[in-house]
Amino acid sequence: MAETAAPSSQRQALMQSLLSGNCAIISGRIRSAEKRGEYVYSIVALPAPNQFTSPGLVEVRSPKRIGDKEQDIRILVKCGGYFGNPYRYTDKDTGEQVSRRAFNNSYTFIEAIE
């Protein structure tokens, strides 16, 4: 009976994290990882919807490695984001100078899900 209690309590904690907002579950395959400063940044390929579509890629920040290269993972992450530096470009159709700011999504590792 104790074996079923642990997964149930883990599932409840997971659901509480998801319901508290700004969290998501990411399933995919680690393509690469590199340490920059105090964090490891892992590129994770998400499952492609079909054989003719390239998989989406996300970068996950964690205090230590979340797995080996080519390892399939399922993790809980905190979602965030920030604006990049503004830049100007010339619209090809109108010739007008336009100012834009890229938006960068960020995902921070919380825990692995079994």
ROMI-598630 format. One record per residue: residue number from 1; chain; x, y, z of N, C-alpha, C in turn. Coordinates in nm, 2 decimals. Atoms other than C-alpha are relative to their C-alpha. Layout:
REM ROMI-598630
NUM:A:X:Y:Z:X:Y:Z:X:Y:Z
...
END
This chain:
REM ROMI-598630
1:A:0.08:-0.12:0.00:0.00:0.00:0.00:0.09:0.13:0.00
2:A:-0.09:-0.12:0.00:0.29:0.24:0.06:0.05:0.03:-0.14
3:A:-0.05:-0.02:0.14:0.40:0.19:-0.30:-0.10:0.09:-0.08
4:A:0.10:-0.08:0.08:0.07:0.35:-0.43:-0.01:0.14:0.06
5:A:0.01:-0.13:-0.07:0.09:0.63:-0.17:0.10:0.10:-0.06
6:A:-0.10:-0.09:0.05:0.41:0.78:-0.30:-0.03:0.06:-0.14
7:A:0.03:-0.06:0.13:0.31:0.81:-0.67:-0.12:0.10:0.01
8:A:0.12:-0.09:-0.01:-0.03:0.96:-0.56:0.04:0.13:0.06
9:A:-0.04:-0.12:-0.06:0.14:1.22:-0.34:0.09:0.08:-0.09
10:A:-0.08:-0.07:0.11:0.39:1.30:-0.62:-0.09:0.06:-0.10
11:A:0.10:-0.05:0.10:0.10:1.33:-0.86:-0.07:0.12:0.05
12:A:0.07:-0.12:-0.06:-0.08:1.57:-0.62:0.09:0.12:0.00
13:A:-0.09:-0.11:0.00:0.23:1.78:-0.58:0.02:0.06:-0.14
14:A:-0.02:-0.04:0.14:0.28:1.79:-0.96:-0.12:0.08:-0.04
15:A:0.13:-0.07:0.04:-0.09:1.89:-1.01:0.00:0.14:0.06
16:A:0.00:-0.12:-0.07:-0.05:2.16:-0.75:0.09:0.10:-0.07
17:A:-0.10:-0.08:0.07:0.26:2.30:-0.93:-0.06:0.05:-0.13
18:A:0.06:-0.04:0.13:0.07:2.30:-1.26:-0.11:0.10:0.02
19:A:0.12:-0.09:-0.02:-0.24:2.47:-1.12:0.04:0.13:0.06
20:A:-0.05:-0.13:-0.06:-0.03:2.74:-0.94:0.04:0.10:-0.11
21:A:-0.02:-0.09:0.12:0.04:2.88:-1.29:0.15:0.00:-0.04
22:A:-0.14:-0.02:0.06:0.35:2.94:-1.51:0.08:-0.13:0.00
23:A:-0.07:0.13:0.01:0.44:2.57:-1.52:-0.05:-0.08:-0.11
24:A:0.03:0.09:0.11:0.44:2.31:-1.80:0.08:-0.13:0.01
25:A:-0.07:0.12:0.01:0.54:1.96:-1.87:0.06:-0.01:-0.14
26:A:-0.07:0.01:0.12:0.80:1.91:-2.14:0.05:-0.14:-0.02
27:A:-0.05:0.14:0.04:0.86:1.57:-2.31:0.08:0.02:-0.12
28:A:-0.09:0.00:0.12:1.14:1.53:-2.56:0.13:-0.07:0.02
29:A:-0.13:0.06:0.00:1.49:1.43:-2.63:0.11:0.11:0.01
30:A:-0.11:-0.09:-0.02:1.81:1.61:-2.52:0.09:-0.01:-0.12
31:A:-0.08:-0.01:0.11:2.00:1.73:-2.82:0.14:0.04:0.04
32:A:-0.13:-0.05:-0.05:2.28:1.91:-2.64:-0.01:0.07:0.13
33:A:0.00:-0.07:-0.13:2.38:2.07:-2.31:0.13:0.07:0.02
34:A:-0.13:-0.07:-0.03:2.64:2.33:-2.21:-0.02:0.08:0.13
35:A:0.00:-0.08:-0.13:2.73:2.49:-1.88:0.05:0.14:-0.03
36:A:-0.03:-0.15:0.01:2.73:2.87:-1.88:-0.03:0.06:0.14
37:A:0.01:-0.05:-0.13:2.80:3.02:-1.55:-0.05:-0.10:0.10
38:A:0.04:0.10:-0.10:2.61:2.85:-1.27:-0.11:-0.09:-0.05
39:A:0.11:0.09:0.05:2.35:2.68:-1.49:0.05:-0.08:-0.12
40:A:-0.02:0.08:0.11:2.34:2.41:-1.75:-0.12:0.03:-0.09
41:A:0.10:-0.03:0.10:2.14:2.50:-2.07:-0.01:-0.12:-0.09
42:A:0.02:0.12:0.08:1.99:2.19:-2.24:-0.10:0.04:-0.12
43:A:0.09:-0.01:0.11:1.84:2.20:-2.59:-0.08:-0.13:-0.01
44:A:0.09:0.11:0.01:1.54:1.97:-2.60:-0.09:0.00:-0.12
45:A:0.09:0.01:0.12:1.37:1.85:-2.92:-0.13:-0.06:0.04
46:A:0.13:0.05:-0.03:1.00:1.81:-2.88:-0.05:-0.10:-0.11
47:A:0.05:0.10:0.10:0.81:1.53:-3.06:-0.06:0.07:-0.12
48:A:0.06:-0.06:0.12:0.73:1.62:-3.42:-0.14:-0.06:-0.02
49:A:0.14:0.04:0.02:0.36:1.60:-3.51:-0.01:-0.11:-0.11
50:A:0.00:0.10:0.11:0.44:1.38:-3.82:0.14:-0.01:-0.06
51:A:-0.13:0.02:0.06:0.73:1.25:-4.02:0.05:0.10:-0.09
52:A:-0.03:-0.11:0.09:0.73:1.55:-4.25:0.03:0.13:0.06
53:A:-0.01:-0.13:-0.07:0.76:1.82:-3.99:0.12:-0.01:0.10
54:A:-0.12:-0.01:-0.09:1.08:1.92:-3.80:-0.05:0.02:0.14
55:A:0.04:-0.01:-0.14:1.06:1.89:-3.42:0.03:0.15:0.05
56:A:-0.03:-0.13:-0.07:1.03:2.21:-3.21:0.11:-0.02:0.09
57:A:-0.12:0.00:-0.10:1.33:2.30:-2.99:-0.03:0.10:0.11
58:A:0.00:-0.10:-0.11:1.33:2.46:-2.65:0.13:-0.02:0.08
59:A:-0.12:0.00:-0.08:1.61:2.55:-2.42:-0.04:0.00:0.15
60:A:0.04:0.01:-0.14:1.58:2.45:-2.05:0.12:0.03:0.09
61:A:-0.11:-0.03:-0.10:1.79:2.60:-1.77:-0.01:-0.08:0.12
62:A:0.01:0.08:-0.13:1.88:2.39:-1.47:0.14:0.01:0.07
63:A:-0.13:-0.01:-0.08:2.14:2.39:-1.19:0.10:-0.11:-0.03
64:A:-0.09:0.11:0.03:2.28:2.06:-1.30:-0.06:-0.07:-0.13
65:A:0.05:0.07:0.12:2.25:1.83:-1.60:-0.13:-0.08:0.02
66:A:0.13:0.07:-0.01:1.90:1.69:-1.66:0.00:-0.14:-0.07
67:A:-0.01:0.13:0.07:2.02:1.39:-1.87:0.11:0.00:-0.09
68:A:-0.11:0.01:0.10:2.26:1.27:-2.13:-0.05:0.03:-0.14
69:A:0.04:-0.03:0.14:2.26:1.36:-2.50:-0.07:-0.12:-0.06
70:A:0.09:0.10:0.06:1.99:1.17:-2.69:-0.09:-0.07:0.09
71:A:0.09:0.07:-0.10:1.81:1.07:-2.37:-0.14:0.07:-0.01
72:A:0.14:-0.05:0.00:1.43:1.10:-2.37:-0.03:0.04:0.15
73:A:0.03:-0.05:-0.13:1.30:1.31:-2.08:-0.14:0.05:0.01
74:A:0.13:-0.06:-0.03:0.98:1.43:-1.92:0.02:0.07:0.13
75:A:-0.04:-0.08:-0.11:1.02:1.72:-1.69:-0.11:0.11:0.02
76:A:0.09:-0.11:-0.03:0.82:1.99:-1.51:0.09:0.12:0.00
77:A:-0.08:-0.12:0.01:0.94:2.34:-1.59:-0.08:0.12:0.04
78:A:0.06:-0.13:-0.03:0.86:2.70:-1.48:0.02:0.08:-0.13
79:A:0.00:-0.07:0.12:0.77:2.91:-1.78:0.02:0.15:0.02
80:A:-0.02:-0.15:-0.01:0.89:3.27:-1.83:0.04:0.05:-0.13
81:A:-0.04:-0.06:0.13:1.01:3.51:-2.09:0.04:0.14:0.03
82:A:-0.04:-0.14:-0.01:1.16:3.85:-2.16:0.02:0.05:-0.14
83:A:-0.03:-0.06:0.12:1.21:4.10:-2.43:0.14:0.01:-0.03
84:A:-0.13:-0.02:0.04:1.53:4.11:-2.62:0.03:0.15:-0.03
85:A:-0.04:-0.13:0.03:1.72:4.42:-2.73:-0.08:0.05:-0.12
86:A:0.07:-0.05:0.12:1.53:4.65:-2.97:0.09:0.01:-0.12
87:A:-0.08:-0.01:0.12:1.64:4.65:-3.33:-0.09:0.07:-0.11
88:A:0.07:-0.07:0.11:1.54:4.85:-3.65:0.03:-0.08:-0.13
89:A:-0.02:0.06:0.13:1.49:4.71:-3.99:-0.09:0.08:-0.10
90:A:0.08:-0.07:0.10:1.35:4.84:-4.32:-0.10:-0.10:-0.06
91:A:0.10:0.08:0.06:1.02:4.70:-4.44:0.02:0.00:-0.15
92:A:-0.02:0.02:0.14:1.07:4.56:-4.79:-0.11:0.06:-0.09
93:A:0.12:-0.04:0.08:0.72:4.65:-4.91:-0.01:0.15:0.00
94:A:0.03:-0.14:-0.01:0.70:5.01:-4.78:0.13:0.08:0.00
95:A:-0.12:-0.08:-0.01:1.06:5.11:-4.73:0.01:0.07:0.14
96:A:0.01:-0.07:-0.13:0.96:5.23:-4.38:0.10:-0.06:0.10
97:A:-0.09:0.05:-0.11:1.21:5.20:-4.09:-0.10:-0.04:0.12
98:A:0.09:0.05:-0.11:1.04:4.98:-3.82:0.09:-0.05:0.11
99:A:-0.07:0.04:-0.12:1.15:4.92:-3.46:-0.07:-0.13:0.05
100:A:0.06:0.12:-0.06:1.09:4.57:-3.31:0.09:-0.05:0.11
101:A:-0.07:0.07:-0.11:1.19:4.37:-3.00:-0.04:-0.14:-0.01
102:A:0.02:0.14:-0.01:1.23:4.00:-3.01:-0.05:-0.04:0.14
103:A:0.04:0.05:-0.13:1.06:3.80:-2.73:0.06:-0.14:0.01
104:A:-0.07:0.13:-0.03:1.25:3.51:-2.57:-0.07:-0.07:0.11
105:A:0.07:0.08:-0.10:1.07:3.23:-2.39:0.11:-0.07:0.08
106:A:-0.09:0.07:-0.09:1.25:3.07:-2.09:-0.07:-0.11:0.08
107:A:0.05:0.11:-0.08:1.20:2.74:-1.92:0.11:-0.04:0.10
108:A:-0.09:0.04:-0.11:1.36:2.66:-1.58:-0.05:-0.13:0.06
109:A:0.02:0.13:-0.05:1.38:2.30:-1.46:-0.05:0.00:0.14
110:A:0.04:0.02:-0.14:1.18:2.21:-1.15:0.02:-0.14:0.05
111:A:-0.03:0.14:-0.04:1.18:1.83:-1.14:-0.03:-0.09:-0.12
112:A:0.02:0.11:0.10:1.19:1.51:-1.35:-0.13:-0.07:0.04
113:A:0.13:0.08:-0.02:0.86:1.32:-1.39:0.02:-0.14:-0.05
114:A:-0.01:0.14:0.04:0.86:0.95:-1.40:-0.11:-0.05:-0.08
END
